[in-house]
């Protein structure tokens, strides 16, 4: 094992799971912005003058290919440790798994692991996902290296880290390890228990899309429903206004060159809208903006909520040109781009492809190339709007999404479809069969339709939180939290108490 010291360069990122087209890039950065805001708040509370200890950064030397013992190559994987609540060496260990982004010290200071650690005297550790953040092999991100990037490799890393860190911190052999994760990392938490039940005693999987899917049209089904949800500020009129706004954008795109030029200026696009592929990128970016308002509704740091979006879309007065819904969409674009610190809305397909082809390491990268590779080789998750009743544009269509896999990695559509099927076969899709995994979802979150929302058995519980967005249960507690969210957090704590009680009594087969 090699423990090093490298400056922390970024926050915990809970980025969007969309593949990395320009629209998806917007949604990924929205998730990054929200987590950075929440982490800074958590660190501000947890690292004050009265704090007992600071999170510690460490590094593990991990095999690049854990499935080939003759391959001696390795890379350094970052982890963080919060031991301020750890009361004894036989106490539980809460392992927060990283996903498709960087991990910072806030990963052990916020969310379920940090909030629940004081109750049980737990040691909290977070593990950055290979090929993200600073845990990237020095050789770069070319295809020869990316073949070592997958969820299966990440699970092998977690198992190896579990054994190495147990020795490093002198954790008792009887201490139960509990996995935590949100979004893609939530799937990893569930799969860690599925594949390594002798190492991980239980898991809390938040907003975990355990079913891979090529065409994720159901994402926009949930967005459409949520725009009509009065509990979060939606209405039938809001959903209709959203549809009208997109229809107006498409009408202007079909009109004259002058109309398209004016549209580019009014919507703050970064370039011209003369190319059909760039028009599709714009429409996708607008979908991502509306989808982001739903996916992260009500979260601290989110620049736009469903209630605000609907107020914009239905605000019928002003001096701007165009119908009210279109004016409202313009306003929403301004709010989000300003909130993210972006000067304009990226819509160039050519620039997207060029950026995704870069294989050199970039400190500022949030992992777009890596995540696209994982969607092309494991998960799909391509959000479309081609089914009847979808309130947005039918562009970009699925072939355009899949074309990125070919343009960037040379992977055919058939190979992507085959990879998605293999993922579901390997993990079991929405019936993974893992015991002692609690799946937690919000019904406003578009990703809940790919997760487990109903109990699959007495040891396979699930919670579906009314009007809750993506990973909202993991966010810092706020006075404005709904009764449903508060109750869900109590149930999570109660479930964990039950499992830890069983672990202590040694009554569950497989207890370590």
C-alpha positions in Angstrom: 0.0 0.0 0.0 1.2 3.5 -0.8 -0.2 6.4 1.2 0.6 9.7 -0.5 -0.3 13.3 -0.1 -1.9 15.1 -3.1 -3.8 18.4 -2.7 -7.5 18.1 -2.7 -8.6 19.6 -6.0 -12.4 19.1 -6.1 -15.6 18.4 -4.2 -17.7 15.3 -4.1 -19.6 15.3 -7.4 -23.0 13.7 -7.7 -23.3 14.4 -11.4 -26.0 13.4 -13.7 -26.0 9.9 -15.2 -26.8 11.1 -18.7 -24.3 10.3 -21.3 -22.0 13.2 -22.2 -23.4 15.1 -25.0 -23.7 18.9 -24.7 -27.2 18.6 -23.1 -25.9 15.9 -20.7 -22.9 18.0 -19.9 -25.3 20.8 -18.7 -27.1 18.4 -16.4 -23.8 16.9 -15.1 -22.6 20.3 -14.2 -25.8 21.1 -12.5 -25.4 18.1 -10.2 -21.8 19.1 -9.6 -22.8 22.6 -8.7 -25.4 21.4 -6.2 -23.0 18.9 -4.5 -20.3 21.6 -4.3 -22.8 23.9 -2.6 -23.9 21.2 -0.1 -20.4 20.0 0.6 -19.2 23.5 1.4 -22.1 23.9 3.8 -21.3 20.6 5.4 -17.7 21.5 5.8 -18.5 24.9 7.2 -20.5 23.1 9.9 -18.2 20.2 10.5 -14.8 21.8 10.3 -15.2 24.7 12.7 -13.0 25.4 15.8 -14.9 22.9 17.9 -14.4 20.1 15.4 -12.5 17.1 17.0 -10.7 16.1 13.9 -10.4 16.8 10.2 -11.0 14.3 7.4 -7.8 12.5 6.4 -6.8 11.9 2.8 -5.1 8.6 1.9 -4.1 6.6 -1.1 -4.2 2.9 -1.9 -2.1 1.1 -4.5 -4.7 -0.9 -6.4 -4.1 -3.4 -9.3 -5.1 -1.9 -12.7 -6.4 -5.2 -13.7 -7.7 -7.0 -10.6 -8.8 -10.0 -12.7 -5.4 -10.8 -14.1 -2.9 -11.8 -11.4 0.0 -11.7 -13.9 -0.6 -8.0 -14.7 1.5 -6.1 -12.1 0.5 -2.6 -13.2 -1.2 -0.5 -10.5 -2.7 2.9 -9.9 -3.3 5.1 -6.8 -6.8 5.3 -5.5 -7.8 8.1 -3.2 -9.9 7.7 0.0 -11.0 10.0 2.8 -11.5 9.1 6.5 -13.5 10.6 9.3 -12.7 8.9 12.6 -14.1 11.5 15.0 -17.1 9.3 16.0 -15.2 6.0 16.0 -15.4 4.8 19.6 -13.9 1.3 19.4 -12.1 -1.0 16.9 -15.1 -3.3 16.8 -17.5 -0.6 15.9 -19.1 -0.5 12.4 -17.5 0.9 9.4 -19.5 3.0 7.0 -18.0 2.9 3.5 -19.2 5.7 1.2 -18.6 4.6 -2.4 -17.7 7.2 -5.0 -19.4 7.4 -8.4 -18.7 9.2 -11.7 -16.9 12.2 -10.2 -14.4 13.4 -7.7 -14.5 12.8 -4.0 -13.6 15.6 -1.5 -13.5 15.7 2.3 -17.2 16.4 2.3 -17.8 12.8 1.3 -17.2 11.8 4.9 -18.8 14.8 6.5 -22.2 14.8 4.8 -24.9 12.4 3.8 -26.1 9.3 5.5 -22.7 7.9 6.6 -21.6 11.1 8.5 -25.1 11.8 9.9 -25.5 8.3 11.2 -22.0 7.7 12.4 -22.3 9.4 15.8 -25.2 7.2 16.8 -23.3 4.0 16.4 -19.7 5.2 16.9 -18.8 4.4 13.3 -15.7 4.9 11.3 -16.5 6.7 8.0 -14.5 6.1 4.9 -15.1 7.2 1.3 -13.5 5.6 -1.7 -13.1 7.5 -5.0 -14.1 5.6 -8.1 -11.2 4.5 -10.4 -10.6 6.8 -13.4 -12.4 9.8 -11.8 -11.2 12.7 -9.7 -7.5 12.1 -8.9 -7.7 8.3 -9.0 -6.8 8.2 -12.7 -3.9 6.0 -14.0 -1.0 8.2 -15.1 -1.1 6.7 -18.6 -4.3 8.6 -19.5 -7.7 7.9 -20.9 -7.1 6.2 -24.2 -9.0 3.0 -25.1 -6.2 0.7 -23.9 -6.6 2.2 -20.5 -10.4 2.6 -20.5 -10.9 -1.1 -20.8 -10.1 -1.2 -17.1 -13.0 1.1 -16.3 -16.2 -0.6 -15.4 -18.6 -1.2 -12.4 -17.0 -4.7 -12.0 -13.5 -3.1 -11.7 -15.0 -0.6 -9.2 -16.5 -3.4 -7.1 -13.2 -5.3 -7.1 -11.5 -2.0 -5.8 -14.1 -1.8 -3.0 -13.4 -5.4 -2.0 -9.6 -4.9 -2.0 -10.0 -1.6 -0.1 -12.2 -3.3 2.5 -9.4 -5.8 3.3 -6.5 -3.3 3.1 -8.2 -0.6 5.2 -9.2 -3.1 7.8 -5.6 -3.9 8.4 -4.5 -0.3 8.1 -6.9 1.0 10.8 -6.8 -2.2 12.8 -10.6 -2.7 12.4 -11.9 -5.8 14.3 -12.8 -8.8 12.2 -16.2 -8.7 13.8 -16.9 -5.1 12.7 -19.8 -4.9 10.1 -19.0 -2.9 7.0 -22.0 -1.0 5.6 -21.9 0.4 2.1 -23.5 3.7 1.2 -23.9 5.4 -2.2 -26.2 7.6 -4.3 -27.1 7.5 -8.0 -24.6 5.3 -9.9 -22.7 4.8 -6.6 -26.0 3.7 -5.1 -26.1 0.9 -7.6 -22.5 0.0 -6.7 -23.5 -0.1 -3.0 -26.2 -2.6 -3.8 -24.0 -4.6 -6.1 -21.2 -4.7 -3.5 -23.5 -6.5 -1.1 -24.7 -8.8 -4.0 -21.2 -9.8 -5.2 -19.3 -9.7 -1.9 -21.8 -10.5 0.9 -18.9 -11.9 3.0 -17.2 -8.5 3.0 -20.2 -6.1 3.2 -22.8 -6.7 5.8 -25.5 -4.4 4.4 -26.0 -1.5 2.0 -28.1 1.7 1.7 -28.6 2.4 -2.0 -30.1 5.9 -2.7 -31.6 6.7 -6.1 -29.8 3.7 -7.6 -30.7 2.9 -11.2 -29.8 -0.8 -11.1 -31.5 -1.5 -14.4 -29.5 -0.5 -17.5 -31.5 0.6 -20.5 -30.7 1.7 -24.0 -33.6 4.0 -24.6 -34.5 5.8 -21.4 -37.7 7.5 -22.6 -39.3 7.0 -19.1 -37.0 9.8 -17.8 -39.2 12.4 -19.6 -42.3 10.5 -18.6 -41.5 11.3 -15.0 -40.4 14.9 -15.8 -43.8 15.4 -17.5 -45.7 14.0 -14.5 -43.7 16.1 -12.1 -44.5 19.3 -14.0 -48.1 18.5 -13.2 -47.4 17.7 -9.5 -49.1 20.4 -7.4 -47.2 19.3 -4.3 -44.0 20.7 -5.8 -45.5 23.7 -7.6 -46.5 22.0 -10.9 -49.9 22.0 -12.7 -51.6 20.9 -15.9 -51.1 24.5 -17.1 -47.3 24.3 -16.4 -46.9 21.1 -18.4 -48.9 22.6 -21.3 -46.8 25.7 -21.1 -43.5 23.7 -21.3 -44.8 21.9 -24.4 -45.8 25.2 -25.9 -42.3 26.7 -25.2 -40.6 23.8 -27.0 -43.0 24.0 -29.9 -42.1 27.7 -30.3 -38.4 27.0 -30.2 -38.8 24.4 -33.0 -41.0 26.8 -35.0 -38.2 29.4 -34.9 -35.6 26.8 -35.8 -37.6 25.9 -38.9 -38.1 29.6 -39.9 -35.5 31.9 -41.5 -31.8 32.2 -40.9 -32.6 35.5 -39.2 -35.1 33.8 -36.9 -32.4 31.2 -35.9 -29.8 33.9 -35.3 -32.3 35.8 -33.0 -33.1 32.6 -31.2 -29.4 31.9 -30.6 -29.0 35.3 -29.0 -32.3 35.1 -27.0 -31.5 31.7 -25.5 -27.8 32.5 -24.9 -26.4 29.8 -27.2 -22.7 29.8 -27.6 -22.8 29.6 -31.4 -24.7 29.5 -34.6 -27.8 27.3 -35.0 -27.4 26.7 -38.7 -26.4 23.0 -38.5 -29.1 20.5 -37.8 -26.9 18.6 -35.3 -26.4 21.9 -33.3 -30.2 22.5 -33.4 -30.7 19.1 -31.9 -28.1 19.8 -29.2 -29.9 23.0 -28.3 -33.2 21.2 -27.9 -31.5 18.6 -25.8 -29.9 21.2 -23.6 -33.3 22.8 -23.0 -34.7 19.4 -22.1 -31.8 18.9 -19.7 -32.5 22.2 -18.1 -36.2 21.3 -17.5 -35.2 17.8 -16.5 -32.6 19.2 -14.1 -35.3 21.4 -12.4 -37.2 18.2 -11.7 -34.3 15.9 -10.9 -32.9 18.3 -8.3 -36.1 19.9 -7.2 -36.0 21.5 -3.8 -32.3 20.8 -3.2 -30.0 23.3 -1.6 -27.9 24.9 -4.3 -30.2 24.1 -7.2 -30.6 27.3 -9.3 -34.1 26.3 -10.5 -37.0 24.4 -8.9 -40.2 23.1 -10.5 -42.1 25.8 -8.7 -39.8 28.6 -10.1 -39.8 27.0 -13.6 -43.6 26.9 -13.7 -43.8 30.5 -12.5 -41.6 31.5 -15.4 -43.5 29.5 -18.0 -46.9 30.8 -16.8 -45.8 34.4 -16.3 -47.8 36.1 -19.0 -46.4 39.7 -18.9 -43.3 41.4 -20.0 -41.7 43.4 -22.8 -39.8 40.5 -24.4 -40.8 39.2 -27.8 -42.6 35.9 -28.2 -45.4 34.0 -26.3 -45.3 33.7 -22.5 -44.1 30.1 -22.3 -41.2 30.9 -24.6 -40.3 34.0 -22.6 -40.4 31.8 -19.4 -38.1 29.3 -20.9 -35.6 32.1 -21.8 -35.7 33.2 -18.2 -35.1 29.7 -17.0 -32.1 29.4 -19.2 -30.7 32.7 -17.9 -31.2 31.6 -14.3 -29.5 28.3 -14.8 -26.5 29.4 -16.9 -25.9 32.3 -14.4 -26.2 29.9 -11.5 -23.6 27.6 -13.0 -21.3 30.5 -13.9 -21.6 29.8 -17.6 -21.4 32.7 -20.1 -23.6 30.8 -22.7 -25.4 27.6 -23.5 -23.1 25.0 -25.2 -24.8 23.7 -28.4 -21.9 22.7 -30.7 -21.9 18.9 -31.5 -18.5 19.2 -33.1 -16.9 20.8 -30.0 -18.5 18.1 -27.8 -17.0 15.3 -29.9 -13.6 17.0 -29.9 -13.6 17.4 -26.1 -14.7 13.8 -25.5 -11.9 12.6 -27.7 -9.2 14.1 -25.5 -7.3 11.4 -23.7 -4.8 13.5 -21.8 -5.4 14.0 -18.1 -7.2 17.3 -17.3 -7.4 18.6 -13.7 -10.6 20.5 -14.6 -12.3 17.5 -16.0 -15.5 16.1 -14.3 -15.2 12.8 -16.1 -17.3 13.3 -19.2 -15.2 11.0 -21.4 -15.1 8.3 -18.7 -18.8 8.3 -18.0 -19.7 8.3 -21.7 -17.5 5.2 -22.0 -19.4 3.5 -19.2 -22.7 4.3 -20.8 -21.5 2.9 -24.1 -20.0 -0.3 -22.5 -22.4 -1.0 -19.6 -25.5 1.1 -19.0 -27.0 3.1 -22.0 -29.2 5.5 -20.1 -29.8 7.6 -23.3 -32.7 10.0 -22.5 -35.1 10.4 -25.4 -38.5 12.1 -26.1 -39.8 10.2 -29.1 -42.8 8.5 -27.5 -46.3 10.0 -27.9 -47.2 12.5 -25.2 -43.6 13.6 -24.4 -43.9 17.4 -24.0 -40.5 18.3 -25.4 -38.9 18.0 -28.8 -38.2 14.6 -30.3 -34.7 15.7 -30.9 -32.1 14.6 -30.1 -33.2 11.1 -31.1 -31.7 7.8 -29.9 -29.5 7.3 -33.0 -27.8 10.7 -32.4 -27.1 9.7 -28.8 -25.6 6.3 -29.9 -23.6 8.0 -32.6 -21.4 9.5 -29.8 -20.2 5.9 -28.9 -19.1 5.4 -32.5 -17.6 8.9 -33.0 -15.6 8.9 -29.7 -14.8 5.2 -29.1 -15.6 3.4 -32.4 -18.3 1.3 -30.7 -21.3 0.2 -32.7 -24.9 0.5 -31.8 -25.2 -3.3 -31.6 -22.3 -3.5 -29.2 -23.9 -0.9 -26.9 -27.2 -2.8 -26.9 -25.4 -6.0 -26.2 -23.5 -4.4 -23.3 -26.7 -3.1 -21.7 -28.2 -6.6 -21.9 -25.1 -8.2 -20.4 -25.2 -5.7 -17.5 -28.7 -6.6 -16.6 -27.9 -10.3 -16.9 -24.9 -9.9 -14.6 -26.5 -7.9 -11.8 -30.1 -8.9 -12.2 -31.7 -5.6 -13.2 -34.5 -4.5 -10.8 -34.5 -7.9 -9.1 -30.8 -8.1 -8.1 -31.4 -10.7 -5.3 -29.2 -9.0 -2.8 -30.3 -9.3 0.8 -29.9 -6.5 3.4 -30.0 -3.7 0.9 -32.3 -0.8 1.5 -33.3 1.0 -1.7 -34.3 4.6 -1.2 -35.9 6.7 -4.0 -38.0 9.8 -4.5 -41.0 9.6 -6.8 -40.1 13.0 -8.4 -36.7 11.7 -9.4 -36.8 10.5 -13.0 -34.2 7.8 -12.1 -36.5 6.0 -9.7 -38.1 4.0 -12.5 -34.8 2.1 -13.0 -34.4 1.4 -9.3 -36.2 -0.8 -6.8 -39.2 1.0 -5.3 -41.1 -1.9 -3.7 -39.8 -4.4 -1.2 -38.6 -7.6 -2.9 -38.7 -9.6 0.3 -38.4 -9.4 4.1 -34.6 -8.7 3.8 -34.9 -6.6 0.6 -36.7 -3.4 1.8 -37.4 -0.3 -0.2 -38.6 3.2 0.5 -40.3 5.5 -2.0 -40.5 9.1 -0.7 -43.4 11.2 -2.0 -42.4 14.4 -3.9 -38.6 13.8 -3.3 -36.0 14.4 -5.9 -32.7 12.6 -6.8 -30.7 11.5 -3.7 -32.6 14.0 -1.6 -32.5 11.7 1.4 -28.7 12.0 1.4 -28.8 15.9 1.3 -28.2 17.9 4.5 -31.3 18.2 6.6 -33.2 21.5 6.3 -36.1 23.1 8.2 -38.1 23.0 4.9 -37.8 19.2 4.6 -41.2 17.6 4.1 -42.8 15.2 6.7 -42.4 12.4 4.1 -38.6 13.0 3.9 -38.2 13.3 7.6 -40.1 10.0 8.1 -37.9 8.3 5.4 -34.7 9.3 7.2 -36.1 7.9 10.4 -36.9 4.6 8.6 -33.4 4.5 7.2 -32.0 4.9 10.7 -34.3 2.2 12.1 -33.4 -0.2 9.4 -29.7 0.3 10.0 -30.3 -0.1 13.7 -32.0 -3.5 13.0 -29.1 -4.7 10.9 -26.4 -3.6 13.3 -28.3 -5.2 16.1 -28.3 -8.5 14.2 -24.7 -8.1 13.4 -23.8 -7.6 17.0 -25.8 -10.6 18.1 -24.2 -12.7 15.3 -27.6 -14.0 14.3 -27.3 -13.4 10.6 -25.5 -15.8 8.4 -22.6 -14.1 6.7 -21.9 -11.8 9.5 -18.2 -10.9 9.5 
